[in-house]
């Protein structure tokens, strides 16, 4: 056995301590170690050769001349030839032992700031929808049109609320999150200025569609950003907070709209939205970082061009002025940026990518059921002004205040659903002996993610349907105001939580294109929601309040077996899609390889005289 005074032995041990890549044989390698031993072929080679050797001393033992070298570095044989053979393998180990990258390099504080910013961005779409409700009677009177025509502006708004994210989602997954946010808010600000200045119903209808196009993309972008920075085990909590703006918007926006319409007129609503959007763009342009994984990876690759915030640009200039950006680092960054840029091509956004996602069986089931719940929710919120004005005779401000229970319920749901989702994820992981890796993310191929998410939905679904049924009959009886408001709070908690769980599951199924997947969700639910808001008033007239909302609750219950179908068949559908996409990627790579080989063979088979002739012609042209 080699002595610890042997220079060759000391060199080997020093390399081991420097790189710290091999685990002791009596300790199971950790998933969080710098280089997990099971993934390294050469490590396995050395470990197998030393399998029967003497165990290494425990940590903390003092150095001794008689201590044998570590069993995972030398062979069982003690001759010097085997020692030299082992030493010769160390350079190979150095080459292959690379650190498995963490999922995101953003700190916890940075993640909180990013989530806060996307939550505020997600506030604008539902706020722009609902701040408009209390002013509907005033708008109808000022523009000399019927309330039904004014309600049509709500329906068209929701249609574009579903269509626009199909463009912004694909654009964000292609060019990055920051450019998509900037374009969305520029469109939104322009539409609001036009709405504040218009004087005709036609202008109102068109500009509301444009306003919807600018604001509605922010929700899809918010989900994409959360998928960029959060692993599946913590995604529930982060996405819950990111959706808080979208959920709170329908609550306080009508109150704000009622105050503005009552005291300053309906035009002040659109001026307020313009100012709010402009204020939001200040920190967006200055400090909001790019998170798109196709642009900055896990955040370690510097952004370029309009993906840079003002702080990124100033940091880059400062590092160059101070000489801190070493040539090696600069070249490495350029190499990584070029590698990512080669995988994406800036093109006109393709909304058909969203259609492809909708046609996937596992995703289609989720989208359809989530849209039914969303439609039921919107039938309650859209019908509130008409019903409460008939029963209680409220003015614009009082009608706006009646939305506050929805807001309180939504706020509770965003926090509650996220924490419950993460807790259930851990519970299902323990039950399936699945190891959670918060740093590098989890491989969900063999994990029942559908079951982990949908289990949270069942109690919320029954509570929400029961509250909806009771809400209809309470309005039919025209009871004290407190009763329907309490039921609104319960509906807000239950069905908002269902929305959040479905949104998280959708991102889990499409982690590579989360914004496009969320755009598919918006498309389906907004189109169905638009239909619901268009037919709710005729339904109330024909069926009455009690039977109308009983029908809404019955439809939600009748379609709930779709969730069981997702749990039962979803994992198999998900794996089939993964294999199909992998084969498509391999076929595409093979096609490029064959084309490159054909081009190379064509150059090799070209006759020397032809080459000389081409060179001669080139020289003649130049001389001419």
N, C-alpha and C positions, 0 to 999 in steps of 0.2 A: 504494500500500500504506500502511496506517495506521501512524503512528509510535508507538513505545512510550511517548512522552511524552503521547500523546492520553489525556485522562482517561477517555473512554469505553472505549478499548482496555485501559487499566490496570484498570478495573472488571471487564471481562470476564475478563482473566487472573487477577485476584484471586479471582473466583468459581470459576474452574477449579482453582486451587491449594487453595481452601478445601474444595471438595467432593471433589476428586481422583476424579472419576468416569469420565473418558475416558482411554483408553490412547493412547499415541503411535502414529501410523500405521505405524511400522516395527516395532512390537512386538505380538505376538499377545496378545489379552486373556486373562488368567488366570481359571480357574474360581473361584479363591479371592479375586479382586479384590472391592472393596466393591460395585460394581454392574457386572456383566458387560455390556459394550456390546452384544452380540448380542441381549439381551433387551429393549432400550429402543428403542421406535419412533422417538422424537424424536432419539435419538442417531444412529440410522441415517440420519435425514433430514439432520442436520448433516454427518455423515461423508460421505455421498454427494455433498453439495454441494461439499465441499472435497477431493474425491478426487484432482484433478489439481494441487493446490496444491503449493507448495514444502515440503519436509520440514522438520520442526521440528529445532532444534539438539539434540544429544545431551545427556544428563544431565550436570550438572557444569559446563557451559559458563557463563562469566560473562555477566552482562546487558550488552546493547549497544543503543544507540539505533537501529542499523541492522538489528537482528534482526527479521525479519518475525514477525507473530503466528502462533500455532499453526495448522496447517492444518486441524485438526478443529474450529476455532471460527469461522473466517471463510470467506467464499466466495472463489472464484478472482478475482472482480472486486474492484477496489481502491476503488471509489467508496464514499462515506459512506452511501448508501442501503442497500447490501448489509450494511454493518457494523451499521447500525441494525436491519436485519431479523434478523441473527444474534443481536444482543443481545436482541431481543424474544422469541427462542425460549428463552432461558436460564431464565426462570421456569418454563416448561413442563418443562424438563429437571429442575429442582429438584423438581417435583412427582412425576415418575415414577421418578426414580432412587432407588429404595429398596434397602436392603441385603438381599440374599438371606439369610434367617436360617440360622445354623448348625444342625446337627442336634440338638445338645445343648449347653447352656451349663455343664453340670457339669464341673468340673476333673478332671484325671486322678486326683488323690487322692480326690475325692468319688466318682468312679466305682468306684475300688477298694474304698472303704468300702461302697458300695451293693452291689457284687457279693459282698463278704464276708458281708454281712448276709443276702442272699437264699440264699447257699450254706449258711449255718447254718440258715436256715429250711427249706431243702430236705432237711436232714439228718433231720428228725423223722419223716417218713413212712417211709422205709426202715428207720430205726433202730427205730421202734415195731414194724415187722414182724418184724425179725430178732432183736431182743433177746429175743424171746419163744420162739425155737426151742429153746434148751437146757433150758428149763423145761417143755417139753411132757410128758415122762414124770411129773414131779412134780405138775403140774396134774391130769393124768388120775387119779393116785392120790388126791390130796386131794379131788377133786370126785366120785370114784367113777364115772367114765365111761371109755369106751374111748379108745385113742389115735386111732382113726378119727374119733370125735366131736370130739376136740380139734383134729385136722387140719381139720375143717370150719370152725373159727373162723379158720383161715388163709385158706381159700377165700372165706368171706364178707367178710373184711377186704379181700381183693384186689378183690372185686366192688365194694365201696363206694369203694375206692381209684380205681376207674375212673369211678364214677358221680358222686361228689362234685365233682371238678374241673369237670364240665360246668356246675354251678351257680356255683362260685367264679370260674371263668374268665369267664363272662358278666357276673357281678357286678363283677369287677375292671375289665373293659373298659368298663363302664358308669359305675361310681361312683368308680373310682380304685383304686390298689394298696394304699394304707395301710388303708382300711376293710376290704378283703378279708382282709388279714393279721390285723387285730385280731379280726374275727369268727371266723376260722379258729382262732386260738389260744385264744380264750375257750371254744369248743366242745371243743377238744382237752384243755384243763386240766380242765374238768368231767368229761369221760369218764375221764381217768386217775384222778381222785379216786374216782369210782365203782368202777373196776376194782380199786383197792387195797382197797376196803371190801367188795366183793361176796363171797358164799359159795355161789353156785349156778351151774350150767352155763348156764342160760337168761340170767342177768344177764351172765355172761361173754360170751356170743354177741352180745347186743344192744349192750353197751357197747363191745365191740371194733369193731362196725360204726360206732358214733358216734365212737370214737377215730380210725378210718380217715377218716371224713368231715372231721374237723377238720384232720388232718395232711396229707392227700393233696393238698389244694388248693395247698399251698406250692410244689410243683414247677412247676405251671402258672403260678403267680404269678411265680416266679423267671425263667422264660423271657420272660414279658411285660415284666418290669422291664429285662432285658438288651436287649430290642428297643426299649425306650423311650430308652435312653441310648447305644447302640452302633450304628454304621453296619454295613452288610452286609460291608464289607471287613475289619472288626475284630471282627465278631460271634463268629467261631469261638473266638478266644482268650478273650474275656469269658464266653461261654456255657460254655466248657470249665471255667473256674474256678467259675462259678455252679453247675454240675452236680456239682462235686466232693463236696459234702455228700451229695447223693443217691447218689453212687457209693460213697463211703466208708462210708456207713451199714451196708450189708449185710456189711461186712468186720469192723469192730471191735465192732458191736452184739452179735453172738453171744458174743464174748469177755466183754464187760461183763455180758451177761445170765447167762452161765455163772458168773461170780464172784458176782454178787448172789444167784442162785438157790442156789448151793452153800453160801454162808456166812450169808446173811440171809433166805433164803426167797423164794418167787416174788412175794409182795406188795411187796417192796422194789423190784422192777423198775418197778412203776407209780408208786410214790412218787418214785423217781429221775426218771422222765419228767415228773412233775408239777413237781418242783423245777427241772429243766432248762428246761421251757417257761416257767415264771415268770421265771427269770433272763433268758431271751431277750427277754421282753416289755419289760424295763426300757429297754434302748437302742432298741427298736422304737418305744416311745411317746415317748421323749425326743428322739431325733436322726435317725431314719430319715426321709428326705424323700419327698414324693409325686413320682412320676415319670410317672404316667399322662399321655399326650400329649393326651387329651381333657379333662384337668383343668388341667394347668400348661403345655401346649404343649411347647416344648423346655426347659422349666425356668425360663423367664423370667417367667411369669405367677404371681403369688403364689397359693398354695392357700387354700382357705376351709374353715371348719367342721372336721369330723373328718379332713379331708385334711391339716390342719396338724399338724406335730410340736410338741412343747413348745418347742423352740428357735425354730421359725417364729413361734409365738405371742409369745414373749418379745421377739424382734426387732421384731415389729409394734408391740407396746406401747412399746418403747424409742424407735422412730422417731417415733411419735405424741407421746410425751412430750417428745422433743427438737425437735419441729417439723420433722423431716427429710422427712416424707412430704408433699411439696408438693401443692397442690390439683390441678395439671395431672397429675402422676404418679398421684395417687390416682384421679382420674377416668379416666385411661387404663387403669389396672389394672382398675377396675370395668367398663369397656367390654369389655375382653378377656375378663374372667371371665364376663360376661353372654353374650358371643358363644359361648364354649365351652359354657356351661350350656344355652344354647338348643338345642344340637346333641345333647344327651343328656338322657334322661328316666329318672329313678329309678323302677324298676319291679321286680317280682318276677323274679329271674333265669330265663331261658328256656333249658332244656337242649336244646331242639330246634335251637338255633343250632349246637350241636356236631354234631347229626345232619346238618344241611345241609352242614357242612364235610366230614364223612366221605363224603358222596355225590358230592363233586367228584372227577372222574376222576383228576387228577394227585395230589391229596392222598390219595385212597383207596388208590392203589397203594403209596404210601410207608407209610401207616399199617398196611396189611396185612402188608407184608414186615417192617417193624420189629417188629410184634407177634409174628411167627413167631420172630425172633431172640430177643426178650425171653422168650418161652415156653421156648425151648431153654435159655436162661441160668437161668431159675428152676427148671427140672426138675433141674438140677445142684445148686443151692443148697438146694432143699427136700428133696431125697433124701439129702443128705450126712449128717445125724444118724443116720438109720436104717442106711445102708450102713456107715458108719465104726464104729458101735457093734457091728454084726454081725461085721465083719472084725477090728477092733483092740480091741474091748471098752472104749472110752473112756467116761469119766464126763462130766458136764455141762460142767465147765471145759475138759477136753481137747477136747471137741467144738467148743466156742466158739473155741478157739485154731486149729482147723483152717480157720476162715474167713479167717484173716489173709492167706494168699496171694491170695485174691480181692480183699481191700482194697488190697494193694500193687499189684496189676494195675490196679485201678480208678483209683488215684491217678496211676499212670504214664499211663494212657489219657486222663484229663482234660486233662493238660498237653500230651501228644503230639498228640492229635487236633486240639485247638484251633489249635496252631501250624501243623500240616500243612495244615489247612483254609485258613487265611489265606494261607499260601504258595501253595497251588494256586489260590486265587482270584486272586492277583496274576499268576500264570503264565498262566492262561486269559485274564485281562484284557489282558495284553501281546500274546498271540497274536491276540486279536480287536480290537486297537487301541482298547481301551476305557479311558477315562480314569477313574481312581479319585478320588473326592472324599471324603476322610475327615471333612471338616468339615461338609458339608451332606448327605452320603449319596448313594448311587448310584441312578440310574434303571435298574432291572433289566429293563425291557421288551424291550430288544434285547441282553440279556446271557444266555448259556446257564448260568444259575445251577445248573440240575439237573446238568449235566455237571461243573461246577466242584466240586460237593459229592460226587457219587457216585463220581467217579474215585478219591477217597480210600478208599472203602469196599472196593473189589475185593480188594486184598491182605489186608486185615484179615478179610474174610469167609472166604477160603480157609484162612487160618491158624486162625481160630476153629473152623471145621468139622473140620479135621484134628485139632486138639487134643481136641475133644469125642469124636470117634471113638476116638482112642487112650485117652482117659480111661475109656471103658466097658470096653475090653478089659484095661486095667491093673487095674481093679477086679475083673474076672472072674478074673484070674490071682492076685489078692490079693498084689501085690508089696509091696516096701518102701514105707513111708509117704511117703518123699521124692518118689517118682515121681508119684502123683496130685496132690500139693501143687504140684509144678512145673507140671503140666498145668493146674491150677486158675489159677495165675498167668497163664499164656498165654491161657486162655479169658477171664479178667478183663480183660486188656489189649485183646484183639481185639474182643470183643463189646461192651464198654463204649464203645470208640471208635466202633463202628457206631451205637450208641444216640445218642451225642452228635452225630454227623454228621447223622443223620436228624432230630434235634430242631432243629438249626440250619436245615436245609433247609425244614422245616415253617414256621419263623418267617419265613424269606425269602419263602415263598409267601403268607403271611398277615401282613404287617407291621402292618396296621391293627387286627387282633384277635389278637395273639400268645398271650394267655392262653387264649382260647377255642380256638384251634388246638391248643395244647398239651394242653388238656383233652380234645380229641378223640383225641389220641395216647394219653393215659392211659386213656381209656375202652376203646379197642380192645385195647391191649396188656395191660391188667389183666384184662379179661374172658377173653382167650385164655390169659393166664398163670394165672388161677384154674383154668381147665379143665386146664391142664398139671399144676399141683400136685395136682389131684384124681385124675388118672389115672396119675401117674408110679409110684406104688407097685404098683397092679395090673399095669402094664406090666413093671415089674422082676420081678414074680412070674411072669408069663406068658412073657416073652421072655428073661429073664436080663439081667445087667448089660451084657454086651458088645453084644448085638443091640439092646437098648433104646436105648443112646446112639448106636449106628450108625444107627438109624432117625431119631433126632433130627437128626443131622448130614446125613443124606440129604434130609430134608424141606427143610432150609435151602438146600442146594445146588440141589435141584430147582426151588425157587421163585426162585432168583437171577436168571433172565431178566427178572423184573419190573423190575429196575433198568435193564436195557437199554430196556425199553418206556418207562420214565420219561424217560430221556435222549432217546429218539427222538421221543416225542409230547408230553412234558411242556410244552415251550415253547408249542406251539400250544394245548394245553388251557388253559394259564395266560392266554394272550392272549384266548382266547374268554371266559373268566370275567371278565377285566378289562373287555372291551367290554360284556358283559351287565350287569355291575354299574354301569357308566357310564350305559348306557341307562336302567336302573332309576332311578338317581339323577336323571337329567334328566327322566324322566317324573314322578317325585315332585315335583320343583321346578315343572314345568309345571302340575301339578294344583293346587298351592298358589297359583300365580300366577293361574290361571283363577278359582279360588274367591275370591281377593282382589279381582279385577276385577269379578266378579259382585256381590260385596257393595258395592263402590264404586258400580257402576251402579245398584243398587237404591236406594242413598241419593240419588243424583242425580236419579232419575226420580220420587221421591216428591213429590206435589203440595204446594205451599206451604200450602194450607188444611189439609191433613192434618197438616202439621207444627205449624201454629198450633193446631189442635184438640188435638193431643197435649200441646202446651205448656199449653193451657187446662185440660185434664183433670188434668195434673200439678199446676197451681196450685190447682185445686178440691180435689184430694185433700189437698194440703198444708194448705189453709185449713180443710178439714173436720177 
